[in-house]
């Protein structure tokens, strides 16, 4: 039995165990990429992998850092299942060198991701999935560092038609914090005097920002911002979902921090198509009920507006205890106020 026959037998076995899901394996630049496909209701793939019905728009979900393709608390599984029920074939995968995929993990992960080093592999994965499942186009959903990879990939992939960015960032991170720096941060957070000194430090940084005006700081990820500008200028629909930063309100950064989000949403001219939503009462991972539900509902609303899928056969569910206000477009924020205990 050759390798392809063995792979097909494994995939059919998974179909029998979990209805609506299939495992897939791709060869990308010498690495074996492992992934999971969530099929729309009443659809299945044939021997070659393509969907049995019409061409459609697929969704590729990219996890953050070294998180597995299931996401923290199976959050990505929940989103993929939900969006597949709306008619969108969804795909999760492990990046090269992580989890079930082969390859050497990068020595300096943050630097590797921030410079777009996963771009080529992600573009190749998009192309292979689109051809294998006979998709018309792809939408990328990325969380944290996955959002950075999604932006780099979208800028060099004609198959990408939209972006959903969860907690994206546009700056470079310093080297790993030392123990003394971490201890100082903990002390400032738990000590009254430390809190006062921290607030004074924030105000000094705010003063420095005012003197610099709109000039980008030295930690800006200039290559990424350039890619963003190209995407926004082309009118690519982009949805940004974020939680309030520590000691901050809404989409604004902490006092003394540069407002990258305001800066990038000002790029792209009249063609830009960017929606920003702020979700309160959850955490960076969106792994609790409130966070993952709000992300799903905002994404469904955005998809229905920009990428209505002909296969959608169900009414979007209404969740209790998660009130969501109608979204606004560019330069506005919609707040989802939820209780962490819901």
Secondary structure, DSSP 8 states (H G I E B T S, - for coil): --HHHHHHHHHHHHHHHSTTEEEEEEEETTEEEEEEEE--TT--B-TTS-BSS---EEEEEE-STT--TT-GGGHHHHHHHHHHHTT--EEEE--TTSTTS-S---SSHHHHHHTTTTHHHHHHHHHHHHHHTT-SEEEEEEETHHHHHHHHHHHT-TTEEEEEEES---B---S---HHHHHHHHHHHH-HHHHHHHHHHHHHHHHHHHHHTT---TTB-HHHHHHHHHHHHTT-EEEEEE---TT--TT---TTS--HHHHHHT-SGGG-EEEEEEE-SS-TT--SHHHHHHHHHHHHHHHHHH---TT--S-----TT--------TT-EEEE---TT-
